[in-house]
């Protein structure tokens, strides 16, 4: 089976953020396994793909590009966003190849021109069809930085009328059951953007309580009226696939 080398925050760890797990589900739908930078690299000059995340900004990319050294490696962007906002643009580096970005603000800030603007999280129903059957649950899903002790989470959940809390940091075996539970919820309250995107994609009533990285939320909201899943699918860079070891 062919595979794609991916750059994401906790890539390859036993526990990853819910949004990071979306990558494996979506790539599997395309027919590819997922490997993670850098220990998963098969070829010395193999390009890496940035899919879901808020790292398409100069501070992160400059660090990554410095590590590529003199060999002709590239970073390909397919759906990632600039979570730092204006002032952290990535422009005019031939090693950064943009196929799609998360939102129209990222496209504007980073000078990407006319590329598809859609977070890959919106492809989840295409990659993992689920028939929605409301369970009666009202779920609270805090951003990973807002995960607190049980008493704090219970207090916040009660404030929002939630019946249970969902931890966005999870192992692979918990991903599919968590996604199904969110899809079947009567309502979701979240400060985790990819939990919010999941709900929008599957048609689950959702409210946001975001307080972390407001630029990434504005970027995502900037493209809701023009989300085009098919353009995002069509723009996927299949040529990055490699034979697995």
C-alpha positions in Angstrom: 0.0 0.0 0.0 1.3 3.5 -0.8 1.7 6.1 1.9 2.1 9.8 2.4 4.6 11.5 4.8 2.7 13.9 7.0 3.7 16.7 9.3 1.5 17.4 12.3 1.9 18.3 16.0 1.9 14.9 17.7 2.2 12.8 14.6 3.1 9.2 15.3 2.4 9.4 19.1 0.0 7.0 20.8 -2.1 9.9 22.0 -3.0 12.6 19.5 -5.5 15.5 19.2 -8.8 14.5 17.6 -8.2 16.7 14.6 -4.9 15.0 13.9 -6.6 11.6 13.8 -8.8 12.9 11.0 -5.7 12.9 8.8 -5.4 9.1 8.8 -9.2 8.7 8.1 -9.1 11.0 5.2 -5.9 9.7 3.7 -7.2 6.1 4.0 -10.2 7.2 1.9 -7.8 8.3 -0.8 -6.2 4.8 -0.5 -3.0 5.8 1.4 -1.4 4.9 4.7 0.0 7.7 6.9 3.6 8.1 8.0 4.9 10.9 10.1 7.8 13.2 9.7 10.7 12.7 10.3 11.2 9.1 11.4 8.8 7.8 8.9 10.7 9.1 5.9 11.5 6.5 3.2 13.6 8.7 0.9 16.1 11.3 1.9 14.6 13.9 -0.3 10.9 12.9 0.3 8.5 15.8 0.5 6.2 16.2 3.5 2.5 17.1 3.5 0.8 19.5 5.9 -2.9 18.7 6.1 -4.8 19.7 9.3 -3.3 22.3 11.7 -2.6 25.9 12.2 1.2 25.8 11.4 1.2 27.3 7.9 2.9 30.5 9.2 6.5 31.8 9.0 7.6 31.0 12.5 6.9 27.3 12.1 7.8 27.0 8.4 11.1 28.8 8.8 12.1 26.2 11.4 11.0 23.3 9.2 12.8 24.7 6.1 16.0 25.2 8.0 16.0 21.5 8.9 15.6 20.5 5.2 19.3 21.5 4.6 20.6 21.6 1.1 18.7 18.6 -0.3 15.7 19.3 -2.6 13.0 18.6 -0.1 9.6 20.3 -0.2 6.7 21.1 2.1 3.3 20.6 0.5 0.3 22.3 2.0 -3.2 20.8 1.5 -5.7 22.4 3.9 -3.5 23.7 6.7 -4.0 27.2 8.0 -2.1 30.2 9.3 -3.1 30.2 13.0 -0.9 33.2 13.9 -2.6 35.7 11.5 -1.2 38.6 9.5 2.5 39.3 10.2 3.4 35.6 10.0 3.1 35.2 6.2 4.9 32.5 4.2 5.7 33.9 0.8 7.9 33.1 -2.2 9.7 30.1 -1.1 9.9 27.5 -3.9 10.1 24.7 -1.3 6.6 25.4 -0.1 4.0 24.2 -2.6 0.4 25.1 -1.8 -2.5 23.0 -3.1 -5.2 24.2 -0.8 -5.6 26.1 2.5 -8.0 26.1 5.4 -9.6 29.5 4.8 -9.6 32.6 2.6 -7.7 34.6 5.3 -4.8 32.2 5.1 -4.9 32.5 1.3 -4.8 36.3 1.6 -2.1 36.5 4.4 0.2 34.0 2.7 -0.3 35.2 -0.9 -1.6 31.9 -2.1 -3.6 33.2 -4.9 -6.7 31.2 -6.2 -6.5 27.9 -4.4 -9.3 25.8 -2.8 -10.2 27.0 0.7 -11.6 24.3 2.9 -10.5 22.6 6.1 -10.0 18.8 5.4 -12.1 18.1 8.4 -15.1 18.9 6.3 -14.3 15.7 4.3 -15.1 13.4 7.3 -18.6 12.5 6.1 -17.1 11.5 2.7 -14.4 9.5 4.4 -16.5 8.1 7.2 -20.2 8.1 6.4 -22.4 8.0 9.5 -26.2 8.1 9.6 -27.1 10.6 12.4 -29.4 9.2 15.1 -29.7 11.7 18.0 -28.7 10.0 21.3 -30.0 12.7 23.7 -26.5 13.6 24.9 -25.3 17.2 25.1 -21.5 17.0 24.9 -18.9 19.5 26.0 -15.5 19.3 24.2 -12.8 21.6 25.5 -9.7 22.6 23.5 -6.7 20.6 24.6 -5.3 23.6 26.5 -8.5 23.9 28.5 -8.6 20.3 29.7 -8.7 20.6 33.5 -9.3 18.5 36.6 -12.6 16.7 36.7 -14.3 19.1 39.0 -13.5 22.1 36.7 -14.7 20.3 33.6 -17.9 19.2 35.4 -18.6 22.8 36.5 -18.1 24.1 33.0 -20.2 21.3 31.5 -23.0 22.1 33.9 -22.8 25.8 33.0 -23.4 24.9 29.3 -26.0 22.3 30.0 -23.8 19.4 28.9 -24.4 15.9 30.1 -20.8 14.7 29.5 -17.3 15.9 28.6 -15.2 14.5 25.7 -11.4 14.6 25.9 -9.9 15.6 22.5 -6.6 13.9 23.4 -7.1 10.2 22.6 -5.7 6.9 21.3 -6.4 5.4 17.9 -9.0 2.9 19.3 -11.0 5.8 20.8 -11.3 7.8 17.6 -14.1 6.1 15.7 -16.3 5.7 18.8 -15.7 9.4 19.8 -16.6 10.6 16.3 -19.8 8.5 16.3 -20.7 9.8 19.7 -20.3 13.4 18.6 -22.3 12.8 15.4 -25.2 11.3 17.4 -25.2 14.0 20.1 -28.3 16.2 20.3 -25.9 19.2 20.7 -22.2 19.9 21.2 -20.5 22.8 22.9 -16.8 23.1 22.1 -13.7 25.3 22.0 -11.9 22.7 19.9 -12.1 23.8 16.3 -12.0 20.4 14.7 -14.8 19.1 17.0 -16.7 22.2 15.7 -15.9 21.4 12.1 -16.9 17.8 12.6 -20.3 18.9 13.8 -20.8 21.3 10.9 -19.8 18.6 8.5 -22.3 16.1 9.8 -25.1 18.5 10.6 -24.9 18.3 14.4 -26.1 21.4 16.3 -23.0 23.0 17.8 -22.0 26.1 19.8 -18.5 27.4 20.1 -16.8 28.8 23.2 -13.4 29.6 21.5 -10.7 31.4 23.4 -7.6 29.9 21.9 -5.9 31.2 18.7 -8.8 33.4 17.5 -7.1 33.9 14.1 -7.6 30.2 13.2 -11.3 30.5 13.9 -11.7 33.7 11.8 -9.8 31.9 9.0 -12.2 28.9 9.2 -15.3 31.1 9.4 -14.1 33.2 6.4 -14.6 30.3 4.1 -17.8 28.7 5.4 -19.9 30.3 2.6 -17.6 28.9 -0.1 -16.6 25.5 1.3 -16.2 23.2 -1.8 -15.4 19.7 -0.7 -15.0 18.5 -4.3 -12.4 21.1 -5.2 -10.5 20.1 -2.1 -10.7 16.4 -3.1 -9.6 17.2 -6.6 -6.6 19.2 -5.4 -5.1 16.4 -3.4 -1.4 15.9 -4.4 -1.4 12.2 -5.2 2.1 12.4 -6.6 3.4 12.6 -3.0 2.6 8.9 -2.4 5.5 6.5 -1.8 5.7 2.8 -1.3 5.7 1.8 2.4 8.6 0.1 3.9 
